[in-house]
């Protein structure tokens, strides 16, 4: 079961994103799953554009979410290749080679 949900605070989601970003170094499918979940929630919650006005001046900030999308995709690819079959992750496919079986 995922530790993040719709009731998670923004601070909890950000912490999970940062804490689990080391899935590759730690070789951890569990961290990769948590990182993917954190990325998905961030993509939903973060605004693409923010308009802020102060003292009559209008400032506009545009966020580029493509980096988070790319990081999520990389984590998914890594998990597909390195994840275990437990916990809903897709494990690597293995094919048996029986050539020369009767030799």
N, C-alpha and C positions, 0 to 999 in steps of 0.2 A: 504494500500500500504506500502510496506517495505521501511524503511528509508535508508537501505543499498542497493547498487547496484554495478555493475561492475566498475562504475566510482568512487566509494568510495575509499579514500586513505587508506593505511595500518593503519595509525594512527586512522582514523575514525572507522575502523573495530575493532581494538583493544579496543578503547574506548567503543564501543557498547557492546563488549564481557564483559568487566569489569563492565560497568554501569548496564547491564541487568542480571548479574549473581545472583542478589538478587531476582529473580522472585519468588522463593519459600517463602522467608521471607516476601515479599510484597504481596504474594498471587495474582500475576498479570499475567494473560494469555497474555497480550500485551507484557510484558517484556519477557515472555517465548518464544514467537514467535520471538522477536528481537534477543534473545540469540541464538536460533536455527539457525537463518540466519547468525549471526556473526560466529558461529562455522563452518557452512558449507563453508563460504567464507575463513575462516582461513585454513581449511583443504585443500582447493584448492590452496591457495597462499603460505602456508608455505612449504619450501622444506623439504624433508625427510633427505637428506644428503647434507652437505656443505663441500666443500674442500677449504681450505684457505692456501696459501703458503706465507710465509714471510721469507726473508733472505735465500731462498733456502730450507727451511724446510717445509714440507707439514703437515698441521694439518687437521684432518677430524672430523667434528661434525655430529652426527646422532641424529635427533629429533624423539622422540616417540610421535606420534600423537594419540595413542590409548586413552589417557586421554581426549582429546577434543572430540573424537568419543563417548566415554562413557558419557561425560557430555551432549552431544547433544541428545543421546538416552534417558538419564534420563529426560531431559527437554521435549522430545516428549511424554514420558510416563506420566509425570505430566500433560502436556497440554491435553492429551487425557482424563484424569480423571477429570481435573479441569477447562478446557477451556470452554468458552462460544461457542455457535454455530455461533456467528457473527464473521466476519473477516476471515472466512475460517478455523477456528480451529475446530477440532473434539470434540464435547461435549460428556459428559458421556451418555451412553445409559440407558434409564429408561424403565422399564416394569411395566405395570399396573397389579395389582392383584385384580381381581374381585371375588375371592372366597368368598362365603358367601354373595353375592350381594342380594339375595332374602330372606335371613334369617331375 
